[in-house]
Amino acid sequence: MKRWIIIAAAFLFAFTPFFEQEAQASSISDQVISTGKSQVGAPYQWGGTTPSGFDCSGFTGYVFNKAGISLPRTAAQQFGAGDYVSKSNLRPGDLVFFSETRSVGNITHNGIYIGNGDMVHASGSRGVEIRSISSFYWDPRYVGARRVISENEQVDSSGNEVIPVTINGKTLQTDQDPFLQNDTTMVPLRAIFEELGADVEWNNSLRQAEATLGSKSVKVAINDRTGYASGSRFSLEEPAMIRGDRTMVPLRFVSESLGADVNWNRSARTVTINQ
């Protein structure tokens, strides 16, 4: 039974067709800064959360959402997200906060630090722009910063956050990294199957992968939100998909179909699976 749980957990690390393609990774902070800078020139709009018009926290929320990170709506609420960072330890991608009354109890504005003393933010008078946090206006109103990006966070070439996964204390090694898709961790199959000796078959006409070990079987089809484990039907958070010539399926399918213990560490941005 223990052997099957590991094998079935491996099923989440999905079947792969025959070609290899390495995912190119860059830091989440790079993506955040790139997205922020791409909106320079967008107009200011009170309550705005889209490129047609942003307010300050609508802008930061939009930018971080593009990188797979969800922030609270207002600047004051965002000041409670992540970890405190001193001004001397700021790094690109940190959120910086300001107050008209110069009080941490009254946050009135925020932006995204981009390095070299500058931030990109939605100014009430100029729209989205790049400005020094040490400028005549903003320096005396600066009240603090928060870090919502972990040092180990990465995104793949499609802009999805790369998620490290460990199984029974062992880090998953594969040529296609697990990644976050709409808050669902997607993982490839074959990496562990080949290691543990399970049989994997690919039905090209049905675009379906099936893994078997003894009397046990697990089955998924590409772009289908339904998966099967030993004949039982399960709803998938995201449909199985091809990425980098690898079949990817939701990690949560492990716990739902096999009873494995799946833990999401939000601060470390990692997933652990234990039998």
KAQUIZI-V859364 format. One record per pair of residues at least 24 apart in sequence whose ideal C-beta (glycine too) atoms are under 10 Angstrom apart, sorted by the first residue. I is the first residue (numbers start at 1). GAP is how many residues later the second one is. D is the distance in Angstrom with one decimal. If there is no record, write none. Layout:
BEGIN
((I;GAP;D) (I;GAP;D))
END
This chain:
BEGIN
((1;215;9.9) (1;258;9.9) (1;274;9.0) (2;166;9.7) (2;273;5.5) (3;193;7.5) (3;194;9.6) (3;195;9.9) (3;210;7.8) (3;211;9.3) (3;213;9.9) (3;272;9.2) (4;192;9.7) (4;194;9.3) (4;209;6.1) (4;210;7.5) (4;211;9.3) (4;212;5.3) (4;226;9.6) (4;254;7.9) (4;271;9.5) (5;163;9.6) (5;211;9.9) (5;249;8.7) (5;253;5.6) (5;254;7.3) (5;255;5.6) (5;256;9.7) (5;268;9.2) (5;269;9.4) (5;270;4.5) (6;161;7.0) (6;162;7.0) (6;186;7.4) (6;189;9.5) (6;190;6.5) (6;192;9.8) (6;207;9.9) (6;252;9.6) (6;254;8.5) (6;267;8.8) (6;269;6.0) (7;185;7.6) (7;186;7.2) (7;188;9.6) (7;189;5.1) (7;190;8.3) (7;191;5.0) (7;204;7.6) (7;205;9.5) (7;206;4.9) (7;207;9.3) (7;209;7.4) (7;211;8.8) (7;251;9.3) (8;184;9.9) (8;185;10.0) (8;190;8.7) (8;203;7.9) (8;205;7.9) (8;208;6.8) (8;209;9.5) (8;210;5.9) (8;221;7.0) (8;222;9.0) (8;245;9.2) (8;246;7.2) (8;249;7.1) (8;250;4.5) (8;251;9.4) (8;252;7.5) (8;267;9.8) (9;156;9.7) (9;158;6.0) (9;159;8.8) (9;178;9.4) (9;183;7.4) (9;187;9.9) (9;242;9.0) (9;244;9.4) (9;245;4.9) (9;246;9.2) (9;248;9.8) (9;249;6.6) (9;251;5.2) (9;252;9.9) (9;253;8.7) (9;264;5.2) (9;265;9.2) (9;266;7.4) (10;157;7.6) (10;162;9.1) (10;177;9.4) (10;178;9.8) (10;179;6.9) (10;180;8.5) (10;181;7.2) (10;182;3.1) (10;183;5.1) (10;184;9.0) (10;185;7.6) (10;186;6.1) (10;188;6.9) (10;190;9.8) (10;201;8.0) (10;203;9.6) (10;208;9.5) (10;244;9.2) (10;263;9.5) (11;176;9.4) (11;178;5.7) (11;179;9.7) (11;181;8.3) (11;182;7.0) (11;187;7.7) (11;189;8.6) (11;198;8.6) (11;199;9.5) (11;200;4.9) (11;202;9.3) (11;205;9.6) (11;206;9.5) (11;207;4.4) (11;208;9.1) (11;209;8.2) (11;216;9.1) (11;218;8.3) (11;238;7.5) (11;242;7.9) (11;243;8.0) (11;246;8.6) (11;247;8.5) (12;153;8.8) (12;155;9.5) (12;160;9.8) (12;166;8.9) (12;173;9.0) (12;174;8.9) (12;175;4.8) (12;176;8.4) (12;177;6.9) (12;180;8.8) (12;206;8.8) (12;208;9.5) (12;215;9.7) (12;236;9.0) (12;237;5.5) (12;238;7.4) (12;239;5.4) (12;240;8.6) (12;241;5.7) (12;242;5.0) (12;243;9.8) (12;245;9.2) (12;246;9.1) (12;248;9.1) (12;250;9.2) (12;261;8.2) (13;152;7.7) (13;154;8.4) (13;159;6.3) (13;161;6.5) (13;163;9.1) (13;165;7.8) (13;174;4.9) (13;175;5.0) (13;176;5.0) (13;177;7.1) (13;178;4.8) (13;179;5.2) (13;180;7.5) (13;182;9.9) (13;233;9.1) (13;234;9.7) (13;235;9.0) (13;236;8.4) (13;238;8.8) (13;241;9.5) (13;260;9.7) (14;160;9.4) (14;162;8.6) (14;164;9.9) (14;172;8.6) (14;173;6.5) (14;174;4.4) (14;175;2.7) (14;176;6.6) (14;177;8.5) (14;178;9.8) (14;179;8.6) (14;186;9.0) (14;195;6.7) (14;197;9.0) (14;206;7.7) (14;226;7.4) (14;227;9.4) (14;228;9.5) (14;229;9.3) (14;232;6.3) (14;233;4.1) (14;234;5.6) (14;235;5.2) (15;173;8.1) (15;174;4.3) (15;175;5.7) (15;178;7.6) (15;185;5.0) (15;186;8.2) (15;187;5.9) (15;193;9.2) (15;194;3.5) (15;195;8.2) (15;196;7.0) (15;203;10.0) (15;205;8.3) (15;225;9.1) (15;231;7.9) (15;232;4.5) (15;233;9.7) (15;234;8.9) (16;158;8.8) (16;159;8.5) (16;160;7.5) (16;172;6.4) (16;173;6.8) (16;174;4.4) (16;175;8.3) (16;177;9.4) (16;178;9.5) (16;184;8.6) (16;186;8.7) (16;193;8.9) (16;226;9.2) (16;228;8.7) (16;229;6.4) (16;230;4.4) (16;231;6.3) (16;232;9.6) (17;173;9.5) (17;185;6.5) (17;187;8.6) (17;192;9.3) (17;225;7.6) (17;228;5.3) (17;229;7.6) (17;230;7.5) (18;184;9.1) (18;227;7.2) (19;225;8.7) (19;226;4.3) (19;227;9.4) (20;155;5.6) (20;156;8.4) (20;224;7.5) (20;225;6.4) (20;226;8.6) (21;136;9.1) (21;154;8.0) (21;155;7.9) (21;222;8.9) (21;223;4.3) (21;224;5.5) (21;225;8.4) (22;134;9.7) (22;135;9.0) (22;153;6.2) (22;154;8.2) (22;155;9.3) (22;222;7.3) (23;131;9.4) (23;132;9.3) (23;133;4.1) (23;134;5.5) (23;135;7.9) (23;137;8.9) (23;139;7.4) (23;152;8.2) (23;153;6.2) (23;154;5.5) (23;156;7.8) (23;220;7.7) (23;221;5.5) (23;223;9.5) (24;131;9.5) (24;132;6.9) (24;133;4.3) (24;134;9.5) (25;129;4.4) (25;130;6.6) (25;131;5.8) (25;132;7.7) (25;136;9.9) (25;137;5.8) (25;152;7.3) (25;154;9.8) (26;128;7.0) (26;129;6.1) (26;130;8.7) (26;131;8.4) (26;133;9.3) (26;136;9.8) (27;40;9.7) (27;65;8.6) (27;66;7.8) (27;122;8.0) (27;124;8.9) (27;125;9.5) (27;126;7.0) (27;127;6.2) (27;128;7.5) (28;36;8.9) (28;39;5.2) (28;40;7.7) (28;41;7.3) (28;65;6.8) (28;120;9.4) (28;121;5.0) (28;122;8.1) (28;123;9.8) (28;124;9.6) (28;125;4.2) (28;126;6.7) (28;127;5.8) (28;131;9.9) (28;133;6.5) (28;134;9.2) (28;241;9.0) (29;38;8.6) (29;62;7.2) (29;63;4.9) (29;64;3.1) (29;65;8.4) (29;83;9.3) (29;84;9.4) (29;85;9.1) (29;86;9.2) (29;118;9.8) (29;120;5.5) (29;122;9.5) (29;124;8.1) (29;126;9.9) (30;37;9.3) (30;62;7.8) (30;63;8.1) (30;124;9.6) (30;125;8.2) (31;32;9.0) (31;33;9.6) (31;35;7.3) (31;36;4.8) (31;37;8.8) (31;38;9.9) (31;62;8.8) (31;118;9.7) (31;122;9.6) (31;123;9.4) (31;124;5.3) (31;128;6.4) (31;130;9.0) (32;28;9.2) (32;31;5.7) (32;32;6.2) (32;34;7.9) (32;35;5.1) (32;37;8.0) (32;60;7.9) (32;61;4.9) (32;62;9.6) (32;63;9.8) (32;80;6.4) (32;81;9.9) (32;82;8.8) (32;88;9.4) (32;116;9.4) (32;117;7.1) (32;123;9.7) (33;30;8.7) (33;34;9.8) (33;59;5.6) (33;60;6.5) (33;79;7.1) (33;80;8.9) (33;81;5.0) (33;82;7.8) (33;87;7.4) (34;29;9.3) (34;32;9.3) (34;33;9.4) (34;80;9.8) (34;125;9.9) (35;27;8.1) (35;28;4.8) (35;29;8.6) (35;30;9.3) (35;31;4.8) (35;32;6.9) (35;77;9.3) (35;85;9.4) (35;124;9.2) (36;24;8.3) (36;26;9.1) (36;27;4.8) (36;28;9.2) (36;30;9.3) (36;31;9.9) (36;57;9.3) (36;75;8.6) (36;76;5.1) (36;77;10.0) (36;78;6.9) (36;83;8.9) (36;84;4.1) (36;85;8.5) (36;86;9.8) (36;92;7.8) (36;94;8.8) (37;26;9.5) (37;75;9.5) (37;77;7.3) (37;83;5.9) (37;91;8.9) (37;93;7.3) (38;25;9.1) (38;28;9.4) (38;82;9.7) (38;90;9.3) (39;24;7.3) (39;27;9.9) (39;81;7.8) (39;83;8.3) (39;88;8.9) (39;89;4.7) (39;90;9.8) (40;80;6.8) (40;86;9.9) (40;87;8.3) (40;88;5.2) (40;89;6.1) (40;90;6.4) (41;85;9.4) (41;86;6.5) (41;87;6.3) (41;88;8.0) (42;80;7.5) (42;85;5.6) (42;86;4.4) (42;87;9.4) (43;79;8.9) (43;83;9.2) (43;84;4.6) (43;85;8.0) (44;77;10.0) (44;78;5.6) (44;79;6.3) (44;80;5.4) (44;81;7.3) (44;82;7.3) (44;83;4.7) (44;84;7.8) (44;85;9.6) (45;77;8.7) (45;79;9.9) (45;82;8.8) (46;78;8.3) (47;26;9.7) (48;74;7.9) (48;79;9.9) (49;24;8.3) (51;77;8.7) (53;69;8.9) (53;74;8.3) (53;75;9.9) (54;67;9.2) (54;68;4.2) (54;69;9.8) (54;73;7.6) (54;74;6.2) (55;54;9.4) (55;67;6.0) (55;69;7.9) (56;41;9.6) (56;42;8.8) (56;51;9.8) (56;52;8.4) (56;53;5.0) (56;54;5.4) (56;55;6.7) (56;65;6.0) (56;66;4.8) (56;67;8.0) (56;68;7.8) (56;72;9.7) (57;38;9.5) (57;40;10.0) (57;50;9.2) (57;52;8.6) (57;53;6.1) (57;54;9.8) (57;65;8.4) (58;64;7.0) (59;51;8.8) (59;52;7.9) (59;53;8.1) (59;61;8.2) (59;62;6.8) (59;63;3.9) (59;64;9.7) (59;68;9.3) (59;69;6.2) (60;35;6.3) (60;36;9.7) (60;50;5.8) (60;51;7.0) (60;52;5.9) (60;60;9.3) (60;61;7.9) (60;62;8.1) (60;88;9.6) (62;60;9.4) (63;30;9.7) (63;49;6.3) (63;57;8.2) (63;59;9.9) (63;65;9.6) (64;29;8.9) (64;31;8.5) (64;48;8.2) (64;84;6.9) (64;85;8.5) (66;93;7.4) (67;26;8.8) (67;81;9.8) (67;82;8.0) (67;86;8.5) (67;88;6.7) (67;92;7.5) (67;93;9.5) (67;94;7.1) (67;113;9.9) (68;85;8.8) (68;87;7.4) (68;91;7.9) (68;92;6.7) (68;93;4.3) (68;95;9.8) (68;111;8.9) (68;112;5.1) (68;113;8.7) (68;114;8.5) (68;115;7.7) (68;201;9.9) (69;24;9.7) (69;79;6.0) (69;80;7.1) (69;81;9.9) (69;84;8.4) (69;92;7.9) (69;111;9.5) (69;200;9.7) (70;78;9.5) (70;113;7.7) (71;24;8.1) (71;39;9.8) (71;75;9.7) (71;77;6.9) (74;33;8.1) (74;36;9.2) (75;24;9.4) (75;32;4.9) (75;33;6.8) (75;34;6.1) (75;35;4.3) (75;36;9.4) (76;28;9.8) (76;29;9.0) (76;30;8.0) (76;31;4.3) (76;32;8.2) (76;34;9.0) (77;30;8.7) (78;29;8.1) (78;32;6.0) (78;68;7.1) (78;70;8.3) (79;25;7.5) (79;26;9.9) (79;28;4.8) (79;31;7.3) (79;64;8.3) (79;65;7.0) (79;66;9.2) (79;67;6.3) (80;27;9.4) (80;66;7.9) (81;65;5.8) (81;66;9.2) (81;67;5.3) (82;63;9.2) (82;64;4.2) (82;65;5.0) (82;66;3.6) (82;67;7.8) (82;68;9.2) (82;185;9.2) (83;62;9.5) (83;63;6.6) (83;64;4.9) (83;65;7.9) (83;66;9.9) (83;67;9.3) (83;184;8.3) (84;60;6.8) (84;61;7.5) (84;62;6.5) (84;63;7.9) (85;28;9.0) (85;59;7.9) (85;60;4.4) (85;61;6.5) (85;62;4.8) (86;58;8.6) (86;59;7.6) (87;26;9.7) (87;46;8.2) (87;47;9.5) (87;55;7.0) (87;56;9.9) (87;57;7.9) (87;58;6.7) (89;56;8.5) (89;58;8.9) (90;25;8.4) (90;27;8.7) (90;29;9.5) (90;43;8.3) (90;55;5.8) (90;57;8.8) (91;24;7.6) (91;54;9.5) (91;56;7.6) (91;58;8.7) (91;60;9.1) (92;24;9.0) (92;26;9.6) (92;57;9.1) (93;54;7.7) (93;55;8.1) (93;56;4.8) (93;60;9.2) (94;25;9.2) (94;51;4.9) (94;52;6.9) (94;53;5.1) (94;54;8.1) (94;55;7.7) (95;24;9.2) (95;49;9.2) (95;50;6.2) (95;51;4.8) (95;52;7.6) (95;53;6.5) (95;54;9.4) (96;25;8.2) (96;37;5.7) (96;42;8.7) (96;46;6.9) (96;47;9.0) (96;48;7.8) (96;49;4.9) (96;50;8.4) (97;44;9.3) (97;45;7.6) (97;46;5.4) (97;47;5.3) (97;48;6.6) (97;49;7.3) (98;35;8.4) (98;39;9.2) (98;40;6.1) (98;41;9.5) (98;42;9.3) (98;43;4.3) (98;44;5.7) (98;45;6.2) (98;46;9.1) (99;41;9.9) (99;42;5.8) (99;43;8.5) (99;44;4.9) (99;45;9.2) (100;41;6.5) (101;40;8.7) (101;42;9.5) (102;38;6.6) (102;39;5.9) (102;40;8.6) (102;41;6.8) (103;38;9.9) (103;40;7.0) (104;39;4.9) (104;40;6.1) (105;38;9.2) (106;37;8.7) (107;36;6.9) (107;37;8.6) (108;33;8.1) (108;35;9.4) (109;29;8.4) (109;32;7.5) (109;33;9.9) (109;34;9.6) (110;33;9.8) (110;34;9.8) (110;35;9.2) (110;36;8.8) (111;27;8.6) (113;32;6.8) (113;34;9.6) (119;26;9.9) (149;120;9.0) (150;115;9.7) (150;116;9.0) (150;117;6.8) (150;118;6.5) (150;119;4.8) (150;120;9.1) (151;117;9.6) (151;118;9.4) (152;116;7.1) (152;117;6.3) (152;118;7.7) (153;27;9.6) (153;115;9.6) (153;116;5.2) (154;25;9.0) (154;115;9.0) (155;24;7.9) (155;25;8.8) (156;24;9.7) (156;87;8.1) (156;88;8.3) (157;86;9.8) (157;87;8.6) (158;85;7.4) (158;86;9.2) (160;26;7.9) (160;83;8.5) (161;24;9.3) (161;108;7.3) (162;107;8.9) (163;24;8.2) (163;88;8.2) (163;101;8.8) (163;106;6.5) (163;107;6.9) (163;108;5.8) (164;101;9.6) (164;104;8.3) (164;105;7.5) (164;106;4.7) (164;107;7.3) (164;108;9.3) (165;26;9.9) (165;86;7.1) (165;97;9.6) (165;105;7.3) (165;106;4.7) (165;107;7.5) (165;108;7.0) (166;97;9.8) (166;104;7.1) (166;105;7.5) (166;106;4.9) (166;107;7.1) (166;108;9.0) (167;24;9.9) (167;25;7.0) (167;87;9.4) (167;93;8.9) (167;104;9.5) (167;105;7.8) (167;106;4.7) (167;107;7.9) (167;108;8.5) (168;92;9.8) (168;104;8.7) (168;105;7.2) (168;106;5.9) (168;107;6.3) (169;103;8.1) (169;104;9.9) (169;105;8.1) (170;103;9.8) (171;99;9.3) (171;101;9.9) (172;99;9.1) (172;101;8.9) (174;70;9.8) (174;72;7.8) (175;69;7.4) (175;70;9.2) (175;71;7.7) (176;66;9.9) (176;67;6.1) (176;68;4.5) (176;69;7.9) (176;70;4.0) (176;71;9.4) (176;72;7.4) (177;66;9.2) (177;67;8.7) (177;69;9.8) (178;70;8.0) (178;73;7.0) (178;92;9.8) (178;93;7.2) (179;64;7.5) (179;65;10.0) (179;69;7.8) (180;71;9.9) (180;89;8.5) (180;91;9.8) (181;56;8.8) (181;57;5.3) (181;58;9.8) (181;60;7.8) (181;62;9.0) (181;67;8.0) (181;69;8.3) (182;55;8.0) (182;56;6.3) (183;54;8.3) (183;55;9.2) (183;81;9.9) (184;52;8.5) (184;53;4.3) (184;54;4.5) (184;65;9.8) (184;66;5.2) (184;67;7.6) (184;68;7.0) (184;69;10.0) (185;52;9.1) (185;53;9.2) (185;63;9.7) (185;64;10.0) (185;65;6.9) (185;66;4.0) (185;67;7.4) (185;77;8.8) (185;79;7.5) (185;85;9.9) (185;86;5.6) (186;51;9.3) (186;52;6.4) (186;53;9.9) (186;54;8.7) (186;55;7.0) (186;57;7.3) (186;60;9.9) (186;61;9.9) (186;62;4.2) (186;63;6.8) (186;64;6.2) (186;65;7.1) (187;59;9.4) (187;60;9.9) (187;61;6.4) (187;62;6.6) (187;63;7.8) (187;64;5.1) (187;65;10.0) (187;66;9.0) (187;67;8.7) (187;84;8.3) (187;86;9.5) (188;55;7.7) (188;56;8.3) (188;57;9.9) (188;58;4.3) (188;59;6.8) (188;60;5.7) (188;61;8.2) (189;29;9.0) (189;31;8.6) (189;51;9.4) (189;57;7.7) (189;58;5.8) (189;59;8.2) (189;60;6.9) (190;56;7.4) (190;57;8.2) (191;55;9.0) (200;47;9.5) (202;45;8.1) (207;33;8.8) (207;35;8.6) (207;40;9.0) (208;32;8.8) (208;39;9.4) (209;31;7.5) (209;38;5.2) (209;40;8.5) (216;42;9.4) (218;31;9.2) (218;35;8.4) (218;39;7.1) (218;40;8.5) (220;27;7.3) (220;28;9.7) (220;29;5.4) (220;30;9.4) (220;33;8.0) (221;26;9.6) (222;25;6.8) (222;26;9.5) (222;27;9.8) (225;25;9.3) (227;26;5.6) (227;29;8.6) (227;30;7.0) (228;29;8.4) (229;24;7.9) (229;25;9.8) (229;27;8.4) (229;28;3.6) (229;29;6.6) (230;27;8.2) (230;28;9.3) (232;24;9.7) (232;25;7.0) (233;24;9.7))
END
